[in-house]
């Protein structure tokens, strides 16, 4: 066996590891939206903190979250210091209205806790909204920590 064989094997191994790492990074950044919470199907996860009206993703656990889902994506609509009203028809942030419809029970009949609010959004908190009137969003769970939000950008 020549000395060239181990060098070629090492180069091939490094090439395969590099390609695997690139694939892992790319696939770890792609989000496929399977709900109708907001328009768009394929998104790219970013690391930046979102600004108002950006789509954002965040880790989220709730008793009514679909099994196996740990990450949600919604539109960031209200930030700390903003004037907020959440009633039965709208989430209103600084006079901008976002339509909602409330479901009081799950399909199996469990009561869904509702969140109502009128006032100023507290420090380091945010409100998120899904454009589907029946979306599972802040109308049910209320404020989310702003620092947990990261941007997602529409690819398709």
C-alpha positions as CSV (number, residue, x, y, z in Angstrom):
1,X,0.0,0.0,0.0
2,X,1.4,3.4,-0.9
3,X,1.6,6.5,1.3
4,X,-0.9,8.2,-1.1
5,X,-3.8,6.0,0.0
6,X,-4.0,7.3,3.7
7,X,-3.8,10.9,2.4
8,X,-6.6,10.3,0.0
9,X,-8.7,8.7,2.6
10,X,-8.1,11.6,5.0
11,X,-9.0,14.1,2.3
12,X,-12.2,12.2,1.5
13,X,-13.2,12.0,5.2
14,X,-12.6,15.7,5.7
15,X,-14.7,16.4,2.6
16,X,-17.6,14.2,3.7
17,X,-17.5,15.8,7.2
18,X,-17.5,19.3,5.7
19,X,-20.5,18.5,3.5
20,X,-22.3,16.9,6.4
21,X,-21.7,20.0,8.6
22,X,-22.9,22.3,5.8
23,X,-26.1,20.2,5.3
24,X,-26.7,20.2,9.1
25,X,-26.3,24.0,9.3
26,X,-28.6,24.6,6.3
27,X,-31.3,22.2,7.4
28,X,-31.2,23.5,10.9
29,X,-32.0,26.9,9.6
30,X,-35.0,26.0,7.4
31,X,-38.5,26.1,8.9
32,X,-41.4,24.6,7.0
33,X,-44.7,26.1,8.2
34,X,-47.4,23.4,8.2
35,X,-50.1,25.5,9.8
36,X,-52.2,28.4,8.4
37,X,-51.1,30.8,11.2
38,X,-49.5,33.1,8.7
39,X,-48.8,33.3,5.0
40,X,-45.7,31.5,3.6
41,X,-44.5,28.0,3.7
42,X,-40.7,27.9,3.9
43,X,-38.7,30.3,6.2
44,X,-35.0,30.8,7.1
45,X,-34.3,31.1,10.8
46,X,-32.2,34.0,11.8
47,X,-30.4,35.0,14.9
48,X,-31.4,38.6,15.0
49,X,-34.1,40.0,17.4
50,X,-37.2,40.9,15.5
51,X,-38.7,44.3,15.1
52,X,-42.4,45.0,15.0
53,X,-44.2,43.3,12.1
54,X,-41.4,40.8,11.6
55,X,-42.2,37.1,11.7
56,X,-40.5,35.5,14.7
57,X,-40.0,32.0,15.9
58,X,-39.6,30.9,19.6
59,X,-39.6,27.8,21.7
60,X,-43.0,27.3,23.2
61,X,-44.6,24.7,25.4
62,X,-48.3,24.7,26.2
63,X,-50.8,22.0,27.1
64,X,-52.7,22.6,23.8
65,X,-49.6,22.7,21.6
66,X,-49.7,19.9,19.0
67,X,-47.7,16.9,20.1
68,X,-44.0,17.0,19.0
69,X,-44.1,20.8,18.3
70,X,-41.7,22.8,20.3
71,X,-41.2,25.9,18.1
72,X,-43.9,28.3,17.0
73,X,-43.7,31.1,14.4
74,X,-46.0,34.2,14.6
75,X,-46.0,37.8,13.6
76,X,-44.6,40.2,16.2
77,X,-47.2,43.0,16.6
78,X,-46.7,44.7,19.9
79,X,-43.7,45.6,22.0
80,X,-42.9,47.0,25.4
81,X,-44.3,50.4,25.9
82,X,-47.0,50.0,23.2
83,X,-50.7,50.6,24.0
84,X,-52.5,47.3,23.9
85,X,-56.1,46.1,24.0
86,X,-57.1,42.5,23.6
87,X,-60.8,41.8,23.5
88,X,-63.1,39.2,21.8
89,X,-62.8,40.7,18.3
90,X,-59.3,42.2,18.0
91,X,-55.8,42.6,19.3
92,X,-55.3,46.4,19.0
93,X,-51.7,47.7,19.3
94,X,-51.3,51.5,19.1
95,X,-54.6,51.7,17.2
96,X,-53.6,49.0,14.6
97,X,-56.3,46.3,14.6
98,X,-55.6,42.6,14.2
99,X,-58.7,40.5,13.8
100,X,-59.2,37.4,16.0
101,X,-61.8,34.8,16.7
102,X,-61.8,33.1,20.1
103,X,-62.3,29.4,20.6
104,X,-63.6,28.7,24.1
105,X,-63.0,24.9,24.0
106,X,-60.8,22.4,22.2
107,X,-62.2,19.9,19.8
108,X,-62.3,17.4,22.8
109,X,-64.3,19.9,24.9
110,X,-61.5,21.2,27.2
111,X,-61.9,24.8,28.2
112,X,-59.2,27.1,26.7
113,X,-57.9,29.9,29.0
114,X,-58.4,33.3,27.5
115,X,-56.2,36.4,27.8
116,X,-57.7,39.8,27.9
117,X,-55.7,43.0,28.5
118,X,-55.9,46.8,28.3
119,X,-52.9,48.9,29.1
120,X,-49.2,49.3,28.3
121,X,-47.1,46.3,27.3
122,X,-44.7,45.5,30.1
123,X,-40.9,45.8,29.9
124,X,-39.2,43.1,27.8
125,X,-42.6,41.6,26.8
126,X,-44.2,41.2,23.4
127,X,-47.5,40.1,21.8
128,X,-47.5,37.8,18.8
129,X,-50.3,37.1,16.3
130,X,-51.2,34.5,13.7
131,X,-53.0,35.9,10.6
132,X,-55.6,33.1,10.7
133,X,-58.5,34.4,12.8
134,X,-58.4,31.1,14.8
135,X,-54.6,31.0,15.3
136,X,-53.2,29.8,18.6
137,X,-51.4,33.0,19.7
138,X,-51.2,35.7,22.4
139,X,-55.0,35.9,22.6
140,X,-54.8,32.7,24.7
141,X,-51.4,32.8,26.5
142,X,-50.7,36.6,26.6
143,X,-47.3,38.1,26.8
144,X,-44.1,36.3,25.6
145,X,-40.6,37.3,26.7
146,X,-39.2,39.4,23.9
147,X,-35.7,38.0,24.4
148,X,-36.9,34.5,23.4
149,X,-37.9,35.8,19.9
150,X,-35.8,35.4,16.8
151,X,-36.5,36.5,13.2
152,X,-37.6,34.2,10.4
153,X,-37.4,35.3,6.8
154,X,-39.8,34.1,4.1
155,X,-38.1,32.0,1.4
156,X,-41.3,30.7,-0.3
